[in-house]
């Protein structure tokens, strides 16, 4: 046995030991939030059992021998499904166990463990009883070391009383992909001992004959202990010399003792009861993982040809994940209802339209609607139906029904705005000053709009309109991201903010300068509120008329500033080089096209010049280095 990590936990809010079991519940039910190489977990069953005490004269076993075949029939079945604190508590521990049992469900959202994974499990949940019976018999007969490991140090003070445990059978589902295409789900027995503050993870192996047994390798335990009113969380490995790390389900011991332990310690003192909600509770996690990887491989080339200015990896893989979820959800719905035709859909506000493209390519008829066309729409082909909104041309009811329909619209709008709704017989609202209906001389039967009538009735009171004060969207949406502000105004604000951050040191106003021998002045940091306080009132009012205001202007000038957690800093381009983050092909192409096409602000304005040498700076150090911008020709939007 070896302790691979221990962390002291400060508990000012008196959340322990309940917070510890809430943290354990996260690792038990949603391990993917810590181990990113897992897709999720399926809880098969839960039983309340008793741990046997070591008998006299144990039979020795070889170190590599498994513990208990799954096909062995035990003496008695386990009791009904119960949480770890629902059995009769020992004297003096009643309140702590109740608190811990309730806290173990703080991460909630999975439902009863015995009901999880219906229709997916290859291991019947009822076999958990016989598996545990065989395993407990093997412990009692010849594995005192593992029995002592399961019992924990607190059990030595009560050698006669058996501990009552909660045993959970779970299946860990790894992500599959090019790096790990052969990863298969792995099963574990998880033994929770609330009284002694331990939870032990026992890997299961199945032989060619279908017999399931517990392996002593890769057994580890999470333990909560207390010493002089100070709490500790430890992670221990039962047999460290036989630990085998596959890098997916079973990471390196150092990861358990560092990364996982740090997360458990943090989760234990967090009082968020609604965190870590399960987003995959309605579908099969295994099916979702396979479908996601299939779609990701199929549509990964979209990242390379992404024509938008947005991050291709973010949008492509997010839409792939949404598409995988919907495809599995719809597949199961068709199976439940006995349908063969694939469901149709409409994506309102479809944006780049990639989700519509994926769902349409996978056989679901549908369309996407957005207020304006995107450049990428032309790449999808005619099978992807994308529409710059819907235009209504004709009525679905006769002109005589206009008054009745107007009453229904008014009632609906009032109900959505929280206003009282009158019965239809009591509603008497004159037609608002919109277009009135005329149909004379129209051979096709379509209705025309008499806009002159609307003009003549403009004197109708505002409270008789459907939505008083409503302003429709303009045909051409005004850009309000500070990009259309005058250049001299932007330069003035940038110089003023940089002057504040550089502790009032004088800035150059256009002449080039070179770096001096002294240390480069990177300045201090100020909050956005402090910067705004130093700006003139007229400047602030002008910025407030833009979306995001001052913060947007500073972020737009990312060559000069960084805005992190609401604080403004002068950007140090040496740190940018040290990050060495891999970029997509589209990003590398954009960086290459923009190289030396703009003047370096630091070369022109910073009192110490640019922190980078000329050959390393992506911006031009003087007019001689300036290159003409390579602006690609934009396609005219198709109307």
QUIHU-V904882 format. One record per backbone hydrogen bond with DSSP energy under -1.0 kcal/mol. NH is the residue of the N-H (numbers start at 0). CO is the residue of the C=O. E is the energy in kcal/mol with one decimal. If there is no record, write none. Layout:
# QUIHU-V904882
NH:CO:E
NH:CO:E
This chain:
# QUIHU-V904882
1:236:-2.3
3:234:-2.1
4:234:-1.1
6:232:-2.6
8:230:-2.3
13:10:-1.3
18:14:-3.1
20:16:-1.4
21:17:-1.6
22:18:-2.1
23:19:-2.4
24:20:-1.9
25:21:-1.4
26:22:-1.9
27:23:-2.4
28:24:-2.8
29:25:-2.9
32:29:-1.7
33:30:-1.6
34:30:-2.9
37:34:-1.8
38:172:-3.0
39:172:-1.5
41:170:-2.5
43:168:-3.0
44:168:-1.2
46:166:-2.4
48:164:-2.1
50:162:-2.4
54:139:-1.0
58:140:-3.7
64:61:-1.5
66:213:-2.6
71:68:-1.1
78:47:-1.1
85:82:-1.6
92:89:-2.0
96:92:-2.3
97:93:-2.1
98:94:-2.5
99:95:-2.5
100:96:-2.6
101:97:-2.1
102:98:-2.5
103:99:-1.9
104:101:-1.4
105:102:-2.1
107:104:-1.0
114:111:-1.6
119:116:-2.1
120:116:-1.4
126:123:-1.5
127:124:-1.6
128:125:-1.1
130:126:-2.4
131:127:-2.5
132:128:-2.5
133:129:-2.3
134:130:-2.2
135:131:-3.0
136:132:-1.9
137:133:-1.9
138:134:-1.9
139:135:-2.3
140:136:-1.7
141:137:-2.1
142:138:-1.3
146:142:-2.1
147:143:-2.5
148:144:-2.0
149:145:-2.4
150:146:-2.2
151:147:-1.8
157:154:-1.4
164:48:-3.2
165:191:-2.2
166:46:-3.2
167:189:-2.7
168:44:-2.5
169:187:-2.3
170:41:-2.6
171:185:-3.6
172:39:-2.5
174:36:-2.5
182:179:-1.1
185:171:-2.0
187:169:-2.5
188:201:-3.0
189:167:-3.0
190:199:-2.8
191:165:-3.1
192:197:-3.2
197:192:-2.0
198:221:-1.9
199:190:-2.5
200:219:-3.0
201:188:-3.2
203:186:-2.3
204:212:-2.7
206:210:-2.3
209:206:-1.8
212:204:-2.6
213:66:-1.7
214:202:-2.3
219:200:-1.4
220:235:-2.7
221:198:-2.8
222:233:-2.7
223:196:-2.9
224:231:-2.5
226:229:-2.8
231:224:-2.8
232:6:-2.5
233:222:-2.7
234:4:-2.2
235:220:-2.6
236:1:-2.9
237:218:-2.5
241:238:-1.8
242:239:-1.2
245:249:-1.1
246:249:-1.4
255:251:-1.5
256:252:-2.5
257:253:-1.1
259:254:-2.1
260:255:-1.2
261:257:-2.1
262:258:-1.9
263:259:-2.6
264:260:-2.4
265:261:-1.9
266:262:-3.1
267:263:-1.9
269:266:-1.1
287:283:-2.3
288:284:-2.6
289:285:-2.2
290:286:-2.7
291:287:-2.9
292:288:-2.1
293:289:-2.1
294:290:-2.7
295:291:-2.6
296:292:-2.0
297:293:-1.8
298:294:-2.4
301:298:-1.5
302:299:-1.5
304:300:-1.0
314:310:-1.8
315:311:-2.8
316:312:-1.8
317:313:-1.6
318:314:-2.2
319:315:-2.0
320:316:-1.9
321:317:-2.2
322:318:-2.6
323:319:-2.4
324:320:-2.0
325:321:-2.4
326:322:-2.7
327:323:-2.0
328:324:-2.5
329:325:-3.0
330:326:-1.9
331:327:-2.3
332:328:-1.9
333:329:-2.4
334:330:-1.8
335:331:-2.1
336:332:-2.2
337:333:-1.0
338:333:-2.2
344:364:-1.3
346:366:-2.4
348:368:-2.7
349:368:-1.6
352:349:-2.2
356:352:-2.2
357:353:-2.7
358:354:-2.5
359:355:-2.5
360:356:-2.4
361:357:-1.9
362:359:-1.6
363:358:-2.4
366:344:-1.2
367:384:-2.3
368:346:-2.6
376:373:-1.1
377:374:-1.1
378:375:-1.9
379:376:-1.2
383:380:-1.3
386:367:-3.0
400:397:-1.8
401:398:-1.7
404:400:-2.3
405:401:-2.5
406:402:-1.9
407:403:-1.9
408:404:-2.3
409:405:-2.2
410:406:-2.4
411:407:-2.3
412:408:-2.6
413:409:-2.4
414:410:-2.2
415:411:-1.8
416:412:-1.2
418:413:-2.7
425:422:-1.6
433:431:-3.0
435:449:-1.2
437:447:-1.6
441:438:-1.2
444:441:-1.2
447:437:-2.2
449:435:-2.6
450:448:-1.1
454:450:-1.5
455:451:-1.9
457:454:-1.1
459:456:-1.5
463:460:-1.4
464:461:-1.4
469:466:-1.6
489:485:-2.1
490:486:-2.7
491:487:-1.8
492:488:-2.0
493:489:-2.5
494:490:-2.4
495:491:-2.0
496:492:-2.6
497:493:-2.5
498:494:-2.2
499:495:-1.7
500:496:-2.2
501:497:-2.1
502:499:-1.1
503:498:-2.4
504:501:-1.4
507:604:-2.3
512:602:-2.0
523:500:-2.8
525:567:-1.5
527:565:-2.0
530:526:-2.3
531:527:-2.7
532:528:-1.9
539:535:-2.1
540:536:-2.4
541:537:-1.7
542:538:-2.0
543:539:-2.4
545:542:-1.9
546:479:-3.4
550:547:-1.0
552:548:-1.8
553:549:-2.3
554:550:-2.5
555:551:-2.4
556:552:-1.3
559:556:-1.5
560:556:-2.1
561:568:-2.3
563:566:-2.3
566:563:-1.7
567:525:-3.6
568:561:-2.7
570:559:-2.8
574:571:-1.2
576:572:-1.2
577:573:-1.4
578:574:-1.3
587:583:-2.5
588:584:-2.2
589:585:-2.0
590:586:-2.4
591:587:-2.2
592:588:-2.3
593:589:-1.8
595:617:-3.3
596:593:-1.8
599:619:-2.5
603:599:-1.6
604:600:-2.6
605:601:-1.0
608:605:-1.7
615:612:-1.3
616:612:-1.4
619:597:-3.0
621:619:-1.1
624:621:-1.3
626:595:-2.8
630:628:-1.1
